[in-house]
């Protein structure tokens, strides 16, 4: 599979959702930590949004993880 075959928004959203649940926090809590609207964050988790680098940085800080860990495994099949 080529990287172009991967829906990066979907994969990123799944990763955010997985890491959030791993930390046992609600979407509301993560949205608060990131200073983002919970509906917007939900759209990201469902792969319906293409977040900016600033938003991605907020999410990594809200999850208290590095950007490297946030993207770990995305695009690998």
PDB file of N, CA, C and O in Angstrom:
ATOM      1  N   UNK A   1       0.846  -1.186   0.000  1.00  0.00           N
ATOM      2  CA  UNK A   1       0.000   0.000   0.000  1.00  0.00           C
ATOM      3  C   UNK A   1       0.883   1.238   0.000  1.00  0.00           C
ATOM      4  O   UNK A   1       1.848   1.327   0.760  1.00  0.00           O
ATOM      5  N   UNK A   2       0.552   2.169  -0.839  1.00  0.00           N
ATOM      6  CA  UNK A   2       1.291   3.426  -0.912  1.00  0.00           C
ATOM      7  C   UNK A   2       0.699   4.420   0.081  1.00  0.00           C
ATOM      8  O   UNK A   2      -0.475   4.334   0.442  1.00  0.00           O
ATOM      9  N   UNK A   3       1.523   5.356   0.513  1.00  0.00           N
ATOM     10  CA  UNK A   3       1.059   6.385   1.451  1.00  0.00           C
ATOM     11  C   UNK A   3      -0.107   7.173   0.865  1.00  0.00           C
ATOM     12  O   UNK A   3      -0.960   7.659   1.608  1.00  0.00           O
ATOM     13  N   UNK A   4      -0.154   7.304  -0.466  1.00  0.00           N
ATOM     14  CA  UNK A   4      -1.247   8.048  -1.099  1.00  0.00           C
ATOM     15  C   UNK A   4      -2.580   7.306  -0.989  1.00  0.00           C
ATOM     16  O   UNK A   4      -3.639   7.903  -1.179  1.00  0.00           O
ATOM     17  N   UNK A   5      -2.529   6.002  -0.682  1.00  0.00           N
ATOM     18  CA  UNK A   5      -3.748   5.220  -0.541  1.00  0.00           C
ATOM     19  C   UNK A   5      -4.396   5.388   0.840  1.00  0.00           C
ATOM     20  O   UNK A   5      -5.509   4.914   1.068  1.00  0.00           O
ATOM     21  N   UNK A   6      -3.710   6.051   1.737  1.00  0.00           N
ATOM     22  CA  UNK A   6      -4.183   6.182   3.113  1.00  0.00           C
ATOM     23  C   UNK A   6      -4.920   7.508   3.283  1.00  0.00           C
ATOM     24  O   UNK A   6      -4.441   8.551   2.838  1.00  0.00           O
ATOM     25  N   UNK A   7      -6.078   7.466   3.924  1.00  0.00           N
ATOM     26  CA  UNK A   7      -6.810   8.688   4.255  1.00  0.00           C
ATOM     27  C   UNK A   7      -6.204   9.227   5.543  1.00  0.00           C
ATOM     28  O   UNK A   7      -6.550   8.771   6.633  1.00  0.00           O
ATOM     29  N   UNK A   8      -5.312  10.184   5.424  1.00  0.00           N
ATOM     30  CA  UNK A   8      -4.557  10.684   6.562  1.00  0.00           C
ATOM     31  C   UNK A   8      -5.457  11.307   7.626  1.00  0.00           C
ATOM     32  O   UNK A   8      -5.168  11.184   8.816  1.00  0.00           O
ATOM     33  N   UNK A   9      -6.530  11.967   7.228  1.00  0.00           N
ATOM     34  CA  UNK A   9      -7.443  12.557   8.219  1.00  0.00           C
ATOM     35  C   UNK A   9      -8.104  11.472   9.049  1.00  0.00           C
ATOM     36  O   UNK A   9      -8.241  11.607  10.265  1.00  0.00           O
ATOM     37  N   UNK A  10      -8.518  10.389   8.387  1.00  0.00           N
ATOM     38  CA  UNK A  10      -9.154   9.271   9.090  1.00  0.00           C
ATOM     39  C   UNK A  10      -8.160   8.601  10.034  1.00  0.00           C
ATOM     40  O   UNK A  10      -8.481   8.339  11.193  1.00  0.00           O
ATOM     41  N   UNK A  11      -6.965   8.327   9.545  1.00  0.00           N
ATOM     42  CA  UNK A  11      -5.944   7.669  10.367  1.00  0.00           C
ATOM     43  C   UNK A  11      -5.544   8.530  11.565  1.00  0.00           C
ATOM     44  O   UNK A  11      -5.391   8.024  12.676  1.00  0.00           O
ATOM     45  N   UNK A  12      -5.375   9.832  11.332  1.00  0.00           N
ATOM     46  CA  UNK A  12      -5.022  10.730  12.425  1.00  0.00           C
ATOM     47  C   UNK A  12      -6.138  10.769  13.461  1.00  0.00           C
ATOM     48  O   UNK A  12      -5.875  10.720  14.663  1.00  0.00           O
ATOM     49  N   UNK A  13      -7.370  10.855  13.005  1.00  0.00           N
ATOM     50  CA  UNK A  13      -8.507  10.873  13.926  1.00  0.00           C
ATOM     51  C   UNK A  13      -8.601   9.616  14.762  1.00  0.00           C
ATOM     52  O   UNK A  13      -8.867   9.679  15.962  1.00  0.00           O
ATOM     53  N   UNK A  14      -8.385   8.484  14.136  1.00  0.00           N
ATOM     54  CA  UNK A  14      -8.398   7.207  14.875  1.00  0.00           C
ATOM     55  C   UNK A  14      -7.301   7.187  15.930  1.00  0.00           C
ATOM     56  O   UNK A  14      -7.492   6.679  17.035  1.00  0.00           O
ATOM     57  N   UNK A  15      -6.156   7.742  15.575  1.00  0.00           N
ATOM     58  CA  UNK A  15      -5.031   7.777  16.515  1.00  0.00           C
ATOM     59  C   UNK A  15      -5.346   8.669  17.719  1.00  0.00           C
ATOM     60  O   UNK A  15      -5.069   8.297  18.859  1.00  0.00           O
ATOM     61  N   UNK A  16      -5.918   9.830  17.466  1.00  0.00           N
ATOM     62  CA  UNK A  16      -6.296  10.737  18.556  1.00  0.00           C
ATOM     63  C   UNK A  16      -7.326  10.049  19.458  1.00  0.00           C
ATOM     64  O   UNK A  16      -7.211  10.089  20.683  1.00  0.00           O
ATOM     65  N   UNK A  17      -8.316   9.428  18.854  1.00  0.00           N
ATOM     66  CA  UNK A  17      -9.351   8.726  19.610  1.00  0.00           C
ATOM     67  C   UNK A  17      -8.742   7.619  20.468  1.00  0.00           C
ATOM     68  O   UNK A  17      -9.080   7.483  21.644  1.00  0.00           O
ATOM     69  N   UNK A  18      -7.858   6.839  19.887  1.00  0.00           N
ATOM     70  CA  UNK A  18      -7.200   5.751  20.616  1.00  0.00           C
ATOM     71  C   UNK A  18      -6.409   6.280  21.809  1.00  0.00           C
ATOM     72  O   UNK A  18      -6.528   5.759  22.918  1.00  0.00           O
ATOM     73  N   UNK A  19      -5.603   7.311  21.580  1.00  0.00           N
ATOM     74  CA  UNK A  19      -4.782   7.857  22.662  1.00  0.00           C
ATOM     75  C   UNK A  19      -5.630   8.497  23.752  1.00  0.00           C
ATOM     76  O   UNK A  19      -5.295   8.411  24.933  1.00  0.00           O
ATOM     77  N   UNK A  20      -6.721   9.135  23.361  1.00  0.00           N
ATOM     78  CA  UNK A  20      -7.624   9.740  24.349  1.00  0.00           C
ATOM     79  C   UNK A  20      -8.233   8.660  25.233  1.00  0.00           C
ATOM     80  O   UNK A  20      -8.264   8.785  26.457  1.00  0.00           O
ATOM     81  N   UNK A  21      -8.714   7.603  24.599  1.00  0.00           N
ATOM     82  CA  UNK A  21      -9.326   6.515  25.367  1.00  0.00           C
ATOM     83  C   UNK A  21      -8.304   5.765  26.211  1.00  0.00           C
ATOM     84  O   UNK A  21      -8.625   5.280  27.296  1.00  0.00           O
ATOM     85  N   UNK A  22      -7.083   5.672  25.718  1.00  0.00           N
ATOM     86  CA  UNK A  22      -6.011   5.040  26.475  1.00  0.00           C
ATOM     87  C   UNK A  22      -5.768   5.784  27.787  1.00  0.00           C
ATOM     88  O   UNK A  22      -5.454   5.175  28.810  1.00  0.00           O
ATOM     89  N   UNK A  23      -5.917   7.101  27.742  1.00  0.00           N
ATOM     90  CA  UNK A  23      -5.739   7.930  28.936  1.00  0.00           C
ATOM     91  C   UNK A  23      -7.014   8.029  29.773  1.00  0.00           C
ATOM     92  O   UNK A  23      -7.034   8.660  30.830  1.00  0.00           O
ATOM     93  N   UNK A  24      -8.078   7.392  29.277  1.00  0.00           N
ATOM     94  CA  UNK A  24      -9.369   7.366  29.985  1.00  0.00           C
ATOM     95  C   UNK A  24      -9.913   8.778  30.246  1.00  0.00           C
ATOM     96  O   UNK A  24     -10.376   9.094  31.342  1.00  0.00           O
ATOM     97  N   UNK A  25      -9.842   9.617  29.202  1.00  0.00           N
ATOM     98  CA  UNK A  25     -10.428  10.950  29.319  1.00  0.00           C
ATOM     99  C   UNK A  25     -11.530  11.103  28.280  1.00  0.00           C
ATOM    100  O   UNK A  25     -11.490  10.490  27.213  1.00  0.00           O
ATOM    101  N   UNK A  26     -12.501  11.921  28.605  1.00  0.00           N
ATOM    102  CA  UNK A  26     -13.620  12.161  27.694  1.00  0.00           C
ATOM    103  C   UNK A  26     -13.203  13.144  26.609  1.00  0.00           C
ATOM    104  O   UNK A  26     -12.195  13.842  26.718  1.00  0.00           O
ATOM    105  N   UNK A  27     -14.003  13.170  25.576  1.00  0.00           N
ATOM    106  CA  UNK A  27     -13.746  14.134  24.505  1.00  0.00           C
ATOM    107  C   UNK A  27     -13.900  15.562  25.036  1.00  0.00           C
ATOM    108  O   UNK A  27     -13.209  16.475  24.586  1.00  0.00           O
ATOM    109  N   UNK A  28     -14.809  15.745  25.995  1.00  0.00           N
ATOM    110  CA  UNK A  28     -14.998  17.059  26.603  1.00  0.00           C
ATOM    111  C   UNK A  28     -13.740  17.497  27.359  1.00  0.00           C
ATOM    112  O   UNK A  28     -13.328  18.655  27.283  1.00  0.00           O
ATOM    113  N   UNK A  29     -13.140  16.555  28.086  1.00  0.00           N
ATOM    114  CA  UNK A  29     -11.924  16.869  28.839  1.00  0.00           C
ATOM    115  C   UNK A  29     -10.785  17.221  27.897  1.00  0.00           C
ATOM    116  O   UNK A  29     -10.072  18.198  28.126  1.00  0.00           O
ATOM    117  N   UNK A  30     -10.605  16.435  26.839  1.00  0.00           N
ATOM    118  CA  UNK A  30      -9.531  16.737  25.900  1.00  0.00           C
ATOM    119  C   UNK A  30      -9.785  18.067  25.200  1.00  0.00           C
ATOM    120  O   UNK A  30      -8.853  18.847  25.003  1.00  0.00           O
ATOM    121  N   UNK A  31     -11.009  18.331  24.828  1.00  0.00           N
ATOM    122  CA  UNK A  31     -11.341  19.607  24.184  1.00  0.00           C
ATOM    123  C   UNK A  31     -11.003  20.774  25.113  1.00  0.00           C
ATOM    124  O   UNK A  31     -10.470  21.793  24.673  1.00  0.00           O
ATOM    125  N   UNK A  32     -11.317  20.616  26.398  1.00  0.00           N
ATOM    126  CA  UNK A  32     -10.989  21.656  27.384  1.00  0.00           C
ATOM    127  C   UNK A  32      -9.480  21.865  27.465  1.00  0.00           C
ATOM    128  O   UNK A  32      -8.999  22.998  27.446  1.00  0.00           O
ATOM    129  N   UNK A  33      -8.736  20.757  27.555  1.00  0.00           N
ATOM    130  CA  UNK A  33      -7.278  20.847  27.652  1.00  0.00           C
ATOM    131  C   UNK A  33      -6.662  21.519  26.417  1.00  0.00           C
ATOM    132  O   UNK A  33      -5.659  22.226  26.512  1.00  0.00           O
ATOM    133  N   UNK A  34      -7.283  21.283  25.270  1.00  0.00           N
ATOM    134  CA  UNK A  34      -6.747  21.811  24.004  1.00  0.00           C
ATOM    135  C   UNK A  34      -7.300  23.177  23.644  1.00  0.00           C
ATOM    136  O   UNK A  34      -6.843  23.814  22.695  1.00  0.00           O
ATOM    137  N   UNK A  35      -8.286  23.622  24.407  1.00  0.00           N
ATOM    138  CA  UNK A  35      -8.994  24.861  24.090  1.00  0.00           C
ATOM    139  C   UNK A  35      -9.627  24.780  22.695  1.00  0.00           C
ATOM    140  O   UNK A  35      -9.512  25.699  21.885  1.00  0.00           O
ATOM    141  N   UNK A  36     -10.301  23.642  22.442  1.00  0.00           N
ATOM    142  CA  UNK A  36     -11.006  23.406  21.196  1.00  0.00           C
ATOM    143  C   UNK A  36     -12.458  23.078  21.490  1.00  0.00           C
ATOM    144  O   UNK A  36     -12.787  22.613  22.582  1.00  0.00           O
ATOM    145  N   UNK A  37     -13.319  23.319  20.526  1.00  0.00           N
ATOM    146  CA  UNK A  37     -14.720  22.949  20.649  1.00  0.00           C
ATOM    147  C   UNK A  37     -14.834  21.426  20.588  1.00  0.00           C
ATOM    148  O   UNK A  37     -14.202  20.794  19.741  1.00  0.00           O
ATOM    149  N   UNK A  38     -15.637  20.827  21.482  1.00  0.00           N
ATOM    150  CA  UNK A  38     -15.744  19.366  21.518  1.00  0.00           C
ATOM    151  C   UNK A  38     -16.318  18.800  20.228  1.00  0.00           C
ATOM    152  O   UNK A  38     -15.951  17.693  19.833  1.00  0.00           O
ATOM    153  N   UNK A  39     -17.203  19.524  19.562  1.00  0.00           N
ATOM    154  CA  UNK A  39     -17.750  19.042  18.293  1.00  0.00           C
ATOM    155  C   UNK A  39     -16.682  19.044  17.204  1.00  0.00           C
ATOM    156  O   UNK A  39     -16.632  18.135  16.375  1.00  0.00           O
ATOM    157  N   UNK A  40     -15.836  20.059  17.207  1.00  0.00           N
ATOM    158  CA  UNK A  40     -14.728  20.134  16.257  1.00  0.00           C
ATOM    159  C   UNK A  40     -13.758  18.973  16.497  1.00  0.00           C
ATOM    160  O   UNK A  40     -13.310  18.323  15.553  1.00  0.00           O
ATOM    161  N   UNK A  41     -13.444  18.723  17.759  1.00  0.00           N
ATOM    162  CA  UNK A  41     -12.549  17.622  18.101  1.00  0.00           C
ATOM    163  C   UNK A  41     -13.177  16.284  17.703  1.00  0.00           C
ATOM    164  O   UNK A  41     -12.479  15.390  17.223  1.00  0.00           O
ATOM    165  N   UNK A  42     -14.477  16.147  17.898  1.00  0.00           N
ATOM    166  CA  UNK A  42     -15.175  14.933  17.477  1.00  0.00           C
ATOM    167  C   UNK A  42     -15.083  14.729  15.971  1.00  0.00           C
ATOM    168  O   UNK A  42     -14.908  13.604  15.502  1.00  0.00           O
ATOM    169  N   UNK A  43     -15.200  15.809  15.221  1.00  0.00           N
ATOM    170  CA  UNK A  43     -15.046  15.728  13.766  1.00  0.00           C
ATOM    171  C   UNK A  43     -13.627  15.294  13.391  1.00  0.00           C
ATOM    172  O   UNK A  43     -13.442  14.531  12.443  1.00  0.00           O
ATOM    173  N   UNK A  44     -12.643  15.770  14.119  1.00  0.00           N
ATOM    174  CA  UNK A  44     -11.263  15.340  13.877  1.00  0.00           C
ATOM    175  C   UNK A  44     -11.144  13.847  14.124  1.00  0.00           C
ATOM    176  O   UNK A  44     -10.567  13.126  13.310  1.00  0.00           O
ATOM    177  N   UNK A  45     -11.687  13.374  15.242  1.00  0.00           N
ATOM    178  CA  UNK A  45     -11.602  11.957  15.579  1.00  0.00           C
ATOM    179  C   UNK A  45     -12.305  11.081  14.542  1.00  0.00           C
ATOM    180  O   UNK A  45     -11.913   9.931  14.342  1.00  0.00           O
ATOM    181  N   UNK A  46     -13.318  11.598  13.891  1.00  0.00           N
ATOM    182  CA  UNK A  46     -14.039  10.834  12.859  1.00  0.00           C
ATOM    183  C   UNK A  46     -13.432  11.016  11.471  1.00  0.00           C
ATOM    184  O   UNK A  46     -13.926  10.443  10.500  1.00  0.00           O
ATOM    185  N   UNK A  47     -12.367  11.807  11.368  1.00  0.00           N
ATOM    186  CA  UNK A  47     -11.693  12.012  10.099  1.00  0.00           C
ATOM    187  C   UNK A  47     -12.402  12.965   9.164  1.00  0.00           C
ATOM    188  O   UNK A  47     -12.143  12.970   7.961  1.00  0.00           O
ATOM    189  N   UNK A  48     -13.302  13.778   9.714  1.00  0.00           N
ATOM    190  CA  UNK A  48     -14.077  14.708   8.895  1.00  0.00           C
ATOM    191  C   UNK A  48     -13.450  16.094   8.803  1.00  0.00           C
ATOM    192  O   UNK A  48     -13.950  16.956   8.080  1.00  0.00           O
ATOM    193  N   UNK A  49     -12.362  16.311   9.527  1.00  0.00           N
ATOM    194  CA  UNK A  49     -11.682  17.611   9.515  1.00  0.00           C
ATOM    195  C   UNK A  49     -10.220  17.415   9.156  1.00  0.00           C
ATOM    196  O   UNK A  49      -9.649  16.347   9.376  1.00  0.00           O
ATOM    197  N   UNK A  50      -9.635  18.442   8.610  1.00  0.00           N
ATOM    198  CA  UNK A  50      -8.211  18.469   8.296  1.00  0.00           C
ATOM    199  C   UNK A  50      -7.579  19.512   9.214  1.00  0.00           C
ATOM    200  O   UNK A  50      -7.505  20.686   8.850  1.00  0.00           O
ATOM    201  N   UNK A  51      -7.121  19.100  10.401  1.00  0.00           N
ATOM    202  CA  UNK A  51      -6.626  20.079  11.373  1.00  0.00           C
ATOM    203  C   UNK A  51      -5.333  20.740  10.925  1.00  0.00           C
ATOM    204  O   UNK A  51      -4.508  20.136  10.239  1.00  0.00           O
ATOM    205  N   UNK A  52      -5.176  21.987  11.328  1.00  0.00           N
ATOM    206  CA  UNK A  52      -3.942  22.727  11.041  1.00  0.00           C
ATOM    207  C   UNK A  52      -2.826  22.223  11.948  1.00  0.00           C
ATOM    208  O   UNK A  52      -3.067  21.481  12.900  1.00  0.00           O
ATOM    209  N   UNK A  53      -1.620  22.634  11.641  1.00  0.00           N
ATOM    210  CA  UNK A  53      -0.483  22.275  12.498  1.00  0.00           C
ATOM    211  C   UNK A  53      -0.655  22.828  13.907  1.00  0.00           C
ATOM    212  O   UNK A  53      -0.253  22.188  14.879  1.00  0.00           O
ATOM    213  N   UNK A  54      -1.246  24.003  14.020  1.00  0.00           N
ATOM    214  CA  UNK A  54      -1.484  24.588  15.348  1.00  0.00           C
ATOM    215  C   UNK A  54      -2.444  23.723  16.156  1.00  0.00           C
ATOM    216  O   UNK A  54      -2.238  23.519  17.353  1.00  0.00           O
ATOM    217  N   UNK A  55      -3.485  23.218  15.518  1.00  0.00           N
ATOM    218  CA  UNK A  55      -4.460  22.366  16.206  1.00  0.00           C
ATOM    219  C   UNK A  55      -3.809  21.033  16.580  1.00  0.00           C
ATOM    220  O   UNK A  55      -4.036  20.518  17.675  1.00  0.00           O
ATOM    221  N   UNK A  56      -3.013  20.481  15.690  1.00  0.00           N
ATOM    222  CA  UNK A  56      -2.311  19.229  15.985  1.00  0.00           C
ATOM    223  C   UNK A  56      -1.389  19.410  17.187  1.00  0.00           C
ATOM    224  O   UNK A  56      -1.298  18.529  18.041  1.00  0.00           O
ATOM    225  N   UNK A  57      -0.715  20.540  17.251  1.00  0.00           N
ATOM    226  CA  UNK A  57       0.153  20.840  18.390  1.00  0.00           C
ATOM    227  C   UNK A  57      -0.660  20.938  19.679  1.00  0.00           C
ATOM    228  O   UNK A  57      -0.235  20.435  20.719  1.00  0.00           O
ATOM    229  N   UNK A  58      -1.821  21.579  19.619  1.00  0.00           N
ATOM    230  CA  UNK A  58      -2.696  21.675  20.794  1.00  0.00           C
ATOM    231  C   UNK A  58      -3.126  20.288  21.267  1.00  0.00           C
ATOM    232  O   UNK A  58      -3.167  20.018  22.468  1.00  0.00           O
ATOM    233  N   UNK A  59      -3.445  19.417  20.318  1.00  0.00           N
ATOM    234  CA  UNK A  59      -3.877  18.063  20.671  1.00  0.00           C
ATOM    235  C   UNK A  59      -2.739  17.295  21.347  1.00  0.00           C
ATOM    236  O   UNK A  59      -2.962  16.619  22.352  1.00  0.00           O
ATOM    237  N   UNK A  60      -1.530  17.392  20.806  1.00  0.00           N
ATOM    238  CA  UNK A  60      -0.401  16.685  21.423  1.00  0.00           C
ATOM    239  C   UNK A  60      -0.151  17.195  22.841  1.00  0.00           C
ATOM    240  O   UNK A  60       0.145  16.415  23.746  1.00  0.00           O
ATOM    241  N   UNK A  61      -0.272  18.504  23.027  1.00  0.00           N
ATOM    242  CA  UNK A  61      -0.094  19.065  24.367  1.00  0.00           C
ATOM    243  C   UNK A  61      -1.239  18.666  25.290  1.00  0.00           C
ATOM    244  O   UNK A  61      -1.023  18.400  26.472  1.00  0.00           O
ATOM    245  N   UNK A  62      -2.460  18.624  24.750  1.00  0.00           N
ATOM    246  CA  UNK A  62      -3.610  18.204  25.548  1.00  0.00           C
ATOM    247  C   UNK A  62      -3.506  16.760  26.001  1.00  0.00           C
ATOM    248  O   UNK A  62      -3.975  16.404  27.082  1.00  0.00           O
ATOM    249  N   UNK A  63      -2.893  15.932  25.172  1.00  0.00           N
ATOM    250  CA  UNK A  63      -2.676  14.530  25.521  1.00  0.00           C
ATOM    251  C   UNK A  63      -1.366  14.327  26.287  1.00  0.00           C
ATOM    252  O   UNK A  63      -1.067  13.231  26.761  1.00  0.00           O
ATOM    253  N   UNK A  64      -0.595  15.413  26.394  1.00  0.00           N
ATOM    254  CA  UNK A  64       0.691  15.391  27.093  1.00  0.00           C
ATOM    255  C   UNK A  64       1.651  14.373  26.472  1.00  0.00           C
ATOM    256  O   UNK A  64       2.312  13.610  27.176  1.00  0.00           O
ATOM    257  N   UNK A  65       1.711  14.381  25.137  1.00  0.00           N
ATOM    258  CA  UNK A  65       2.614  13.502  24.411  1.00  0.00           C
ATOM    259  C   UNK A  65       3.341  14.308  23.332  1.00  0.00           C
ATOM    260  O   UNK A  65       2.930  15.417  22.989  1.00  0.00           O
ATOM    261  N   UNK A  66       4.410  13.744  22.811  1.00  0.00           N
ATOM    262  CA  UNK A  66       5.158  14.408  21.750  1.00  0.00           C
ATOM    263  C   UNK A  66       4.414  14.281  20.427  1.00  0.00           C
ATOM    264  O   UNK A  66       3.553  13.416  20.265  1.00  0.00           O
ATOM    265  N   UNK A  67       4.752  15.144  19.497  1.00  0.00           N
ATOM    266  CA  UNK A  67       4.191  15.037  18.152  1.00  0.00           C
ATOM    267  C   UNK A  67       4.592  13.705  17.523  1.00  0.00           C
ATOM    268  O   UNK A  67       3.807  13.087  16.804  1.00  0.00           O
ATOM    269  N   UNK A  68       5.799  13.278  17.795  1.00  0.00           N
ATOM    270  CA  UNK A  68       6.269  11.992  17.259  1.00  0.00           C
ATOM    271  C   UNK A  68       5.367  10.851  17.727  1.00  0.00           C
ATOM    272  O   UNK A  68       4.976  10.003  16.924  1.00  0.00           O
ATOM    273  N   UNK A  69       5.037  10.823  19.004  1.00  0.00           N
ATOM    274  CA  UNK A  69       4.180   9.760  19.521  1.00  0.00           C
ATOM    275  C   UNK A  69       2.757   9.892  18.968  1.00  0.00           C
ATOM    276  O   UNK A  69       2.095   8.888  18.707  1.00  0.00           O
ATOM    277  N   UNK A  70       2.293  11.120  18.793  1.00  0.00           N
ATOM    278  CA  UNK A  70       0.961  11.340  18.252  1.00  0.00           C
ATOM    279  C   UNK A  70       0.829  10.726  16.862  1.00  0.00           C
ATOM    280  O   UNK A  70      -0.209  10.154  16.531  1.00  0.00           O
ATOM    281  N   UNK A  71       1.878  10.842  16.049  1.00  0.00           N
ATOM    282  CA  UNK A  71       1.833  10.323  14.687  1.00  0.00           C
ATOM    283  C   UNK A  71       2.360   8.895  14.559  1.00  0.00           C
ATOM    284  O   UNK A  71       2.342   8.329  13.466  1.00  0.00           O
ATOM    285  N   UNK A  72       2.819   8.316  15.640  1.00  0.00           N
ATOM    286  CA  UNK A  72       3.396   6.984  15.586  1.00  0.00           C
ATOM    287  C   UNK A  72       2.411   5.958  15.033  1.00  0.00           C
ATOM    288  O   UNK A  72       1.293   5.823  15.530  1.00  0.00           O
ATOM    289  N   UNK A  73       2.836   5.247  14.009  1.00  0.00           N
ATOM    290  CA  UNK A  73       2.011   4.192  13.418  1.00  0.00           C
ATOM    291  C   UNK A  73       1.081   4.632  12.311  1.00  0.00           C
ATOM    292  O   UNK A  73       0.521   3.790  11.610  1.00  0.00           O
ATOM    293  N   UNK A  74       0.905   5.913  12.137  1.00  0.00           N
ATOM    294  CA  UNK A  74       0.019   6.398  11.069  1.00  0.00           C
ATOM    295  C   UNK A  74       0.725   6.194   9.738  1.00  0.00           C
ATOM    296  O   UNK A  74       1.883   6.576   9.571  1.00  0.00           O
ATOM    297  N   UNK A  75       0.015   5.589   8.796  1.00  0.00           N
ATOM    298  CA  UNK A  75       0.555   5.378   7.462  1.00  0.00           C
ATOM    299  C   UNK A  75       1.314   4.084   7.306  1.00  0.00           C
ATOM    300  O   UNK A  75       1.848   3.806   6.232  1.00  0.00           O
ATOM    301  N   UNK A  76       1.375   3.278   8.368  1.00  0.00           N
ATOM    302  CA  UNK A  76       2.066   1.994   8.300  1.00  0.00           C
ATOM    303  C   UNK A  76       1.023   0.893   8.193  1.00  0.00           C
ATOM    304  O   UNK A  76       0.162   0.754   9.062  1.00  0.00           O
ATOM    305  N   UNK A  77       1.103   0.132   7.148  1.00  0.00           N
ATOM    306  CA  UNK A  77       0.156  -0.970   6.935  1.00  0.00           C
ATOM    307  C   UNK A  77       0.913  -2.237   6.703  1.00  0.00           C
ATOM    308  O   UNK A  77       0.307  -3.289   6.501  1.00  0.00           O
TER     309      UNK A  77
END
